[in-house]
């Protein structure tokens, strides 16, 4: 499956590497950092794609913060390289194989659902930082299973190999040695709705979320979650 990212197949399906969603993702990360009073001096983004999330974060974090992005796709790395500056650096290599010191904050944003051995990946990752922030798509909902089309599309076009709901996502992190510090839902299906169809579906999700976010995510879908965790060594 890794060849999908090395060969250019993923880039052909997703030429922007989701740059259009990066400012929104950065805002979710900053919300979590500010909630817990965290000001990391070193930040690493694993599977950084085009690097736009890090660029957005750099504009809001203290000027002395060092940010490094790691991307195995040559096409994604080429996009990221255009965003590089003296405190924002990118590397076309596997983060787990790289010789890097542990960082204050590791970002794993919409990544481990793409990794074949995702639990082995998470176990190896947990010793690489003080804190880790995960953004995890919650593909597994009642509507998603009934319609199935979205789950299949996420596998074929986006490369999702594993599908989570809130409970299985959190258990996966705990089972691989993480302490959950905090988490919250992110309304990806509402905030990032682009087509008319997506916007129409977003309306009942938004209304239902006022009553019960858990119910909405589990039944109607359209949500992801942001998790702040610490690795237990």
Residue, then its C-alpha position, 0 to 999 in steps of 0.5 A: x500500500x505504501x507504493x500508492x504514495x511513492x508512485x504518484x497514484x495518491x497525488x493523481x487522485x488528490x493533487x492539492x494534498x488537501x491544502x484547502x482544508x489545512x487552515x481549518x485543521x490548524x485552527x483545531x490544533x491551536x484550539x487544543x494547544x491553547x486550552x491546555x496552555x501548551x507552547x511547544x518549542x519543537x513540532x514535527x508533523x508526520x505525513x505532512x502532505x503539502x506542509x500547509x498545516x505547519x505553515x498555518x501553525x507557524x503564523x500563530x505559534x511563537x516566533x522561535x518555534x521550530x517546525x519539521x514536516x516529514x512526507x514519504x510522497x515525492x509529490x507531496x514533499x515537492x509542494x511542501x518544499x515551496x513553503x520552507x523557511x528558516x524555522x520550517x523545514x521539510x524532509x522526504x523520508x519516513x519519520x520512524x526511520x529518520x534520526x531525529x530527537x524527540x520533539x515537544x509536539x508530534x502531529x499525526x493529522x489524518x494519517x494512521x488510518x492510511x497505515x497498513x500496520x497502524x497499531x505497530x506504527x502507533x506504538x513506535x510513534x509514541x516515544x518520539x514526543x512529549x505530546x501527540x495530537x491526532x486528527x482521526x476521521x470517524x468514517x464508521x457511522x450508521x449512515x456510512x454503513x448503510x450508504x457504504x458509498x462514502x466508505x468505499x470512496x474513502x478507500x479507493x480515492x483517499x486511501x483509508x484502510x481502517x475505519x473508526x468511531x469515537x470509541x474504537x479510535x480512543x481504544x486504539x490509542x490506549x491499546x497502543x500505549x497512549x494516555x488520553x489527555x483530552x479530545x473533541x469532535x471536529x465538524x469536518x462534514x459541516x465546516x468543510x462541506x463544498x458541494x451542494x449535496x454535502x451542504x444539504x446533508x450538513x444541515x441536519x447534522x448541525x441541528x442534531x449536534x445541538x442535542x447530542x454530538x455523540x448521537x450525530x457522529x454515531x448515526x449521521x456521521x460527518x465528524x472527525x475527532x482531535x485527540x491530545x495524548x501522551x505516550x507511556x514509555 
